[in-house]
Amino acid sequence: MGKPKIKEINNSLEETKVQPEVLSETKTIDERKKPVKTKQVGKRLKSLYHKIDRRKKYNLAEALGLVKETSNLNFDSTVEVHINLATGPNQKNQPVRGTVALPHGTGKKAPRILVFANNCPEELKKENVIVGDAKDIEKIQKGWLDFDKVVASPEMMSLIGKVAKQLGPKGLMPNPKSGTVTSDVAKTVKEIVTGLVEFKSESSPIIHTVIGKVSMENNMLTENFIALMESVNKAKPNTIKTDFIKSVFLSGTMGPSIEIDLTNSE
Protein backbone atom coordinates (compact mmCIF):
# COMPACT_ATOMS: atom_id res chain seq x y z
CA MET A 1 0.00 0.00 0.00
CA GLY A 2 1.12 3.53 -0.79
CA LYS A 3 1.61 6.23 1.82
CA PRO A 4 -1.51 8.34 2.49
CA LYS A 5 -1.47 11.73 0.87
CA ILE A 6 -1.09 14.85 3.01
CA LYS A 7 -4.44 16.15 1.76
CA GLU A 8 -6.25 12.96 2.89
CA ILE A 9 -4.70 13.19 6.38
CA ASN A 10 -5.78 16.81 6.76
CA ASN A 11 -9.33 15.98 5.65
CA SER A 12 -9.48 13.16 8.23
CA LEU A 13 -8.32 15.47 11.02
CA GLU A 14 -10.90 18.09 10.05
CA GLU A 15 -13.68 15.49 10.35
CA THR A 16 -12.68 14.60 13.95
CA LYS A 17 -12.68 18.19 15.18
CA VAL A 18 -15.59 19.27 17.39
CA GLN A 19 -17.39 22.04 15.58
CA PRO A 20 -17.93 25.38 17.38
CA GLU A 21 -21.71 25.12 17.18
CA VAL A 22 -21.57 21.71 18.97
CA LEU A 23 -19.52 23.18 21.80
CA SER A 24 -21.92 26.08 22.06
CA GLU A 25 -24.88 23.70 22.27
CA THR A 26 -23.15 21.58 24.93
CA LYS A 27 -22.44 24.65 27.05
CA THR A 28 -26.06 25.69 26.81
CA ILE A 29 -27.21 22.24 27.97
CA ASP A 30 -24.78 22.34 30.92
CA GLU A 31 -26.06 25.76 31.91
CA ARG A 32 -29.63 24.48 31.92
CA LYS A 33 -28.57 21.71 34.33
CA LYS A 34 -27.35 24.18 36.98
CA PRO A 35 -29.56 23.94 40.08
CA VAL A 36 -31.88 26.92 40.34
CA LYS A 37 -31.60 27.08 44.15
CA THR A 38 -27.82 27.66 44.23
CA LYS A 39 -28.10 31.46 43.84
CA GLN A 40 -31.05 31.62 46.23
CA VAL A 41 -29.09 29.85 48.99
CA GLY A 42 -26.13 32.16 48.37
CA LYS A 43 -28.29 35.27 48.74
CA ARG A 44 -29.84 33.95 51.96
CA LEU A 45 -26.47 33.22 53.56
CA LYS A 46 -25.05 36.53 52.38
CA SER A 47 -27.86 38.41 54.10
CA LEU A 48 -27.36 36.40 57.30
CA TYR A 49 -23.61 37.06 57.42
CA HIS A 50 -24.37 40.78 57.72
CA LYS A 51 -25.52 40.00 61.26
CA ILE A 52 -22.17 38.46 62.20
CA ASP A 53 -18.71 39.99 62.59
CA ARG A 54 -16.62 37.18 61.07
CA ARG A 55 -13.43 38.68 62.54
CA LYS A 56 -14.82 38.35 66.06
CA LYS A 57 -15.00 35.43 68.46
CA TYR A 58 -18.21 35.33 70.48
CA ASN A 59 -18.87 33.97 73.94
CA LEU A 60 -21.21 30.99 74.08
CA ALA A 61 -24.32 32.97 75.06
CA GLU A 62 -23.82 35.46 72.19
CA ALA A 63 -23.13 32.65 69.72
CA LEU A 64 -26.29 30.75 70.65
CA GLY A 65 -28.29 33.95 70.27
CA LEU A 66 -26.87 34.50 66.78
CA VAL A 67 -27.50 30.87 65.80
CA LYS A 68 -31.17 31.33 66.66
CA GLU A 69 -31.33 34.73 64.95
CA THR A 70 -29.86 33.34 61.72
CA SER A 71 -31.97 30.17 61.65
CA ASN A 72 -34.70 31.41 59.35
CA LEU A 73 -35.73 28.11 57.78
CA ASN A 74 -39.27 26.76 57.89
CA PHE A 75 -38.35 23.90 60.23
CA ASP A 76 -36.70 23.48 63.63
CA SER A 77 -33.00 23.74 62.78
CA THR A 78 -30.34 21.62 64.43
CA VAL A 79 -27.61 23.38 66.41
CA GLU A 80 -24.36 22.05 64.96
CA VAL A 81 -20.88 22.12 66.52
CA HIS A 82 -17.69 22.01 64.44
CA ILE A 83 -14.49 21.40 66.39
CA ASN A 84 -11.07 21.86 64.78
CA LEU A 85 -8.50 19.68 66.58
CA ALA A 86 -4.74 20.06 66.84
CA THR A 87 -4.00 16.62 65.47
CA GLY A 88 -1.47 16.50 62.66
CA PRO A 89 -0.45 14.01 59.94
CA ASN A 90 0.96 11.60 62.53
CA GLN A 91 -2.52 11.13 64.01
CA LYS A 92 -4.33 10.23 60.76
CA ASN A 93 -4.61 6.62 61.87
CA GLN A 94 -5.65 7.64 65.37
CA PRO A 95 -9.07 9.29 65.05
CA VAL A 96 -10.51 11.04 68.07
CA ARG A 97 -13.80 9.40 68.91
CA GLY A 98 -16.15 8.94 71.80
CA THR A 99 -19.69 9.41 73.03
CA VAL A 100 -21.47 11.94 75.22
CA ALA A 101 -24.82 11.67 76.96
CA LEU A 102 -26.27 15.15 76.42
CA PRO A 103 -28.09 16.23 79.61
CA HIS A 104 -31.08 17.52 77.65
CA GLY A 105 -30.96 15.24 74.62
CA THR A 106 -30.73 16.26 71.00
CA GLY A 107 -34.34 17.29 70.56
CA LYS A 108 -34.71 14.71 67.83
CA LYS A 109 -37.26 11.94 67.63
CA ALA A 110 -36.27 8.88 69.67
CA PRO A 111 -34.28 6.52 67.43
CA ARG A 112 -35.31 2.96 66.64
CA ILE A 113 -32.78 0.67 68.31
CA LEU A 114 -32.09 -2.93 67.35
CA VAL A 115 -30.78 -4.85 70.37
CA PHE A 116 -28.99 -8.19 70.33
CA ALA A 117 -28.60 -9.59 73.83
CA ASN A 118 -29.31 -12.82 75.65
CA ASN A 119 -32.20 -12.43 78.08
CA CYS A 120 -33.03 -8.92 76.92
CA PRO A 121 -34.48 -6.96 79.89
CA GLU A 122 -38.25 -6.54 79.80
CA GLU A 123 -37.91 -2.81 80.52
CA LEU A 124 -36.25 -2.29 77.13
CA LYS A 125 -39.30 -3.53 75.30
CA LYS A 126 -41.16 -0.44 76.53
CA GLU A 127 -38.68 1.80 74.72
CA ASN A 128 -38.48 2.22 70.93
CA VAL A 129 -36.55 -1.06 70.78
CA ILE A 130 -36.52 -4.07 68.47
CA VAL A 131 -35.22 -7.24 70.14
CA GLY A 132 -33.06 -8.93 67.51
CA ASP A 133 -32.48 -12.63 66.84
CA ALA A 134 -31.16 -14.92 64.09
CA LYS A 135 -34.18 -14.18 61.90
CA ASP A 136 -33.32 -10.47 61.97
CA ILE A 137 -29.79 -11.30 60.83
CA GLU A 138 -31.29 -13.01 57.78
CA LYS A 139 -33.53 -9.99 57.14
CA ILE A 140 -30.52 -7.64 57.29
CA GLN A 141 -28.67 -9.86 54.81
CA LYS A 142 -31.61 -9.35 52.45
CA GLY A 143 -31.50 -5.54 52.84
CA TRP A 144 -33.61 -4.72 55.91
CA LEU A 145 -32.22 -1.66 57.70
CA ASP A 146 -35.30 -0.13 59.31
CA PHE A 147 -33.52 1.05 62.48
CA ASP A 148 -31.17 3.85 63.58
CA LYS A 149 -28.79 2.14 66.02
CA VAL A 150 -27.63 -1.38 66.84
CA VAL A 151 -26.63 -2.28 70.40
CA ALA A 152 -25.21 -5.67 71.32
CA SER A 153 -23.80 -7.55 74.27
CA PRO A 154 -20.26 -8.92 73.70
CA GLU A 155 -21.36 -12.57 73.36
CA MET A 156 -23.64 -11.65 70.43
CA MET A 157 -20.92 -10.12 68.26
CA SER A 158 -20.09 -13.42 66.55
CA LEU A 159 -23.68 -13.50 65.26
CA ILE A 160 -23.66 -9.85 64.19
CA GLY A 161 -20.36 -10.39 62.37
CA LYS A 162 -22.38 -12.12 59.65
CA VAL A 163 -23.90 -8.77 58.65
CA ALA A 164 -20.83 -6.55 59.08
CA LYS A 165 -20.83 -5.82 55.33
CA GLN A 166 -24.39 -4.53 55.53
CA LEU A 167 -24.09 -2.58 58.79
CA GLY A 168 -20.55 -1.22 58.46
CA PRO A 169 -21.03 1.13 55.46
CA LYS A 170 -24.16 2.57 57.11
CA GLY A 171 -22.35 3.30 60.38
CA LEU A 172 -24.59 0.83 62.22
CA MET A 173 -22.05 -1.81 63.22
CA PRO A 174 -21.80 -2.07 67.03
CA ASN A 175 -18.42 -0.96 68.35
CA PRO A 176 -16.96 -0.92 71.88
CA LYS A 177 -15.40 2.52 71.25
CA SER A 178 -18.79 4.02 70.46
CA GLY A 179 -20.36 2.28 73.47
CA THR A 180 -22.72 0.15 71.40
CA VAL A 181 -21.05 -3.12 72.44
CA THR A 182 -21.74 -3.29 76.15
CA SER A 183 -22.50 -5.62 79.02
CA ASP A 184 -25.05 -3.12 80.36
CA VAL A 185 -27.40 -3.05 77.37
CA ALA A 186 -30.27 -1.47 79.32
CA LYS A 187 -28.17 1.52 80.40
CA THR A 188 -26.81 2.10 76.90
CA VAL A 189 -30.26 1.96 75.30
CA LYS A 190 -31.61 4.51 77.79
CA GLU A 191 -28.68 6.84 77.08
CA ILE A 192 -29.27 6.61 73.32
CA VAL A 193 -32.99 7.27 73.74
CA THR A 194 -32.34 10.33 75.94
CA GLY A 195 -29.57 11.77 73.77
CA LEU A 196 -26.34 9.79 73.49
CA VAL A 197 -24.26 11.36 70.72
CA GLU A 198 -21.28 9.74 69.05
CA PHE A 199 -18.47 11.95 67.75
CA LYS A 200 -15.49 11.11 65.58
CA SER A 201 -12.80 13.23 63.96
CA GLU A 202 -12.19 13.16 60.23
CA SER A 203 -8.83 13.13 58.46
CA SER A 204 -9.04 16.96 58.35
CA PRO A 205 -9.19 16.64 61.48
CA ILE A 206 -12.59 18.07 62.44
CA ILE A 207 -15.45 16.81 64.58
CA HIS A 208 -18.94 17.59 63.29
CA THR A 209 -21.73 16.89 65.76
CA VAL A 210 -24.90 18.36 67.30
CA ILE A 211 -26.04 19.65 70.69
CA GLY A 212 -29.78 20.08 70.15
CA LYS A 213 -32.44 22.07 68.32
CA VAL A 214 -32.82 25.83 67.88
CA SER A 215 -36.17 25.66 69.72
CA MET A 216 -34.47 24.44 72.92
CA GLU A 217 -33.81 26.85 75.79
CA ASN A 218 -30.37 28.48 75.85
CA ASN A 219 -29.51 27.02 79.25
CA MET A 220 -30.23 23.51 77.91
CA LEU A 221 -28.03 24.06 74.85
CA THR A 222 -25.31 25.52 77.07
CA GLU A 223 -25.24 22.47 79.34
CA ASN A 224 -25.22 20.17 76.31
CA PHE A 225 -22.30 22.13 74.82
CA ILE A 226 -20.30 21.92 78.05
CA ALA A 227 -20.91 18.16 78.31
CA LEU A 228 -19.75 17.70 74.71
CA MET A 229 -16.55 19.70 75.19
CA GLU A 230 -15.70 17.79 78.37
CA SER A 231 -16.10 14.47 76.52
CA VAL A 232 -13.98 15.64 73.57
CA ASN A 233 -11.21 16.75 75.93
CA LYS A 234 -11.28 13.37 77.66
CA ALA A 235 -10.75 11.72 74.26
CA LYS A 236 -7.48 13.61 73.72
CA PRO A 237 -4.74 11.22 72.51
CA ASN A 238 -1.68 10.94 74.74
CA THR A 239 0.52 11.87 71.79
CA ILE A 240 -0.90 15.42 71.72
CA LYS A 241 1.21 17.62 73.99
CA THR A 242 -0.06 21.02 72.83
CA ASP A 243 -3.50 22.61 73.13
CA PHE A 244 -5.91 19.99 71.84
CA ILE A 245 -8.78 22.15 70.57
CA LYS A 246 -7.81 24.86 68.09
CA SER A 247 -11.21 26.37 67.36
CA VAL A 248 -14.94 25.73 67.77
CA PHE A 249 -17.78 27.02 65.59
CA LEU A 250 -21.54 26.90 66.07
CA SER A 251 -24.13 27.04 63.31
CA GLY A 252 -27.74 26.25 62.60
CA THR A 253 -28.74 23.94 59.76
CA MET A 254 -27.65 25.61 56.49
CA GLY A 255 -26.68 28.68 58.49
CA PRO A 256 -23.52 30.76 58.90
CA SER A 257 -20.75 29.62 61.26
CA ILE A 258 -20.01 31.59 64.43
CA GLU A 259 -16.65 31.13 66.17
CA ILE A 260 -16.63 30.59 69.93
CA ASP A 261 -14.21 32.42 72.20
CA LEU A 262 -12.80 29.46 74.11
CA THR A 263 -11.32 31.79 76.75
CA ASN A 264 -14.76 33.21 77.51
CA SER A 265 -17.53 30.69 76.80
CA GLU A 266 -19.89 31.76 79.58
N, C-alpha and C positions, 0 to 999 in steps of 0.2 A: 504493500500500500504506500501511496505517496504521502508526503508531509502535508498537513492541512494548510490551506492558504491563510495569509494574515487577515484577509477580508472576512473569511468564514469565522475565524476565531473572534474577531471584533463583533460580528453579528450575534454570535452565541452569547457573548458577555452582555450585550445590550438587552437580550431577551430575559436574562436573569436579574437585571436590575429592578428594584422596586420603584414603580413610577410615583412621581410626586403626588398625584391625585389619590393614590392608594394610601400613602402615609397620612395625607390630610384627612381622609375618611376614617382611618384607624384612630387618629387623635380625637376626632369628634366623638367616636363611639366610647373611647376611654373617658372623655369628659362627661358624657351622659351617665357613666357608671358611678361617678363620684357621689357619695352619700349626701343627701340634701341637708341633713342635720348637722354636719360638721361645722359650718359657719355659724349656725344658731347656737351650738354649744360654746363656741369660741366667744361669741358676743356676750353670752350669759356670764361666763367666767371672767371676762374682761371687766364687766360692770361690777362683779363681786370683789375683784381685787382692788377696786378703788376704796373699799372700806378697810383695807389692810395695809399697814406699812411693812413692806416685805424686807426692809432693812432692820426691823425691830424684832426683838425677842419678847414675847408676852408671858406674864405669869399665868398660871393654870386657870385662875378664875376669869381673867380677860380672854384667854384663848377659847375657853368653853363658851363664853358669851358671843364671841365672833363666829364660832362654828354654828351656833344656833341662828345667828343673824344672817349668815350666808347660806343656810340650808333652805332654799326657796323652791324645793321640788314638791310635787303633789303627793308625796308619801312620807312616812316617818323615816328620815334618813338615819343611817348608822354612823356612830361616832368612831372614826378610824384613828389608829395610832401607828405612826411610822417611825421606827427607831433605827438610827444609823450607828452601828457598832464599830469599835476600834479593833476589828480583827482583820489581819492582813492576809497575804497570799499563803502564808504558812498554816493558816487555820481553815483552808478551803475544805479539807476533809474532816473538819471538826466543827460541824454546825452547832450553833447555840440553840437549844431546844428545851422545852419544859411545858408545864401547865400551870394555870392559876385559876383558883375558884373565886370568881368575882363576887364580892359581898352582895351585890344587888342584881346579879345576873346580867345577861346581854340584852334583855328586852325582846328577844326573839321568841318565836313559838317553840315550845318544848320539842326537842328532837325525838325521832323514833329510834330506839336503841335495840339492837339485836344482841342478846346475851347468851353466851355459851358457858354453862356452869353445871356441875353435878349438884343435884338437890338445890335448885334455884329457890331462894327465899320467896315465900308467898307474898311478902310485902312489895316485892318488885313488880308483881303482876298487876298492882294497882296503878303503877306509873305507866308511861307511854312506852312499854317494853314488850318485845317479842322474845319469847323463850325459844332459843334455837336448839335443833337436834340434827341428826344425820340427814333427815329429809330436807331440811333447809340448806344443807351443804349441796345436795343434788340440785335444788332450785337455783342456787347461786351459780352453779356450774352451767346452768341453762340460761343465765342472764338476769335472774331476779336480784335487784338491788334496791328494793323499796324500804330503805332505812338510812339513817344519817350517821350512826356510830355503831361500832361493834366492840363489845366488852367481853373478855373471856378470862376464865381462871386458868392458871398455868397448865393444869393437866389436860385441858381441852385444845391446846395449841397444835398438837399432832393432828387432830381432826381438821382444824381450820387451815392447816398448811395445804390441804388439798385445793383450797380456793384462793391461794395467795396471788395467783395470776389475775384473778378477777377483782379481788379487793385492793391489792397493792396500788395499781394505777389510779384508783379512785380515792386514795388516801384513807381507806377504811380498814386496812389490816391492823389488828391489835398489836400494840407495841409496849413493852415495859417502860420505855423512856417517855411515852406520852400518857402513861398511867392506865392504859386500856387493857393491859394484862395484869391482873391483880388477884390476890387471895381474898380481898374484901370487896367482892363484886357489888354488894348492896350499897356500900359507901360511895364507890365510884359512880354508880348509876345516879345516885341522888345528887352528887356534885355536878354531873353533866346536865341533869335536868334543871338544876338551879343556876347554872352558868359557868361550868368548867370550860376554860378556853385553852386551846393548845397553841403555842407559838414556836416558830422555827425560823432561823436566819437563812437567808439565801446566799448565793455565792458572792453577792454584791459587796458587803454583807448587810442586809437590812431585814428587820422584822416588821411584817405587816400584820396587824391584828385589830381587834375591836374592844371597846369598853362599854358599849351600850347603844341606846337610841337617843336621838335629839330630844324626844319628848320626856326623857327622864329628868328628874330634878338634878340641879348642879351638884348638890352635896353627894348624891348617889354616884354620879359620874366621877367626882373627885376621889371618892373612896375606892372605886373600881380602878382608876388610874394609878393610885398609890399602890394598891395590891399588885397590879401588873408590873410596875417598875421594881418592886421588891423582889418579885419572882424572877424577873430578867436578871437582876443583879446577882441573885443566888446561883444563876446558871452560868456565871462568868467562868471561862476556862482558866485553869491554873497557869497556863502559858502566857496569859495577858497580864503584864506588869504595870501598864499605864492605865489611864482613865478608860473605863470599859465602854461607856456610852458617850458618843460624840455629839449627837443631836437628836432631838425628838420633835416630831411635827404632829399636829392634830388636824383633822379635816372631817367634813361631813361627806356623805356619798356624792361623788361628782362635784365636790366643792373645792375651794382653794385651800392650800396648806398653810398652817399657822405655826411658826416655830415657838417652842416652849423655852423659857428662860430657866434652865436647870438649877441656877443658883437662887431662884426666887419663884418656886412653883406653888406658893400658897393660894 
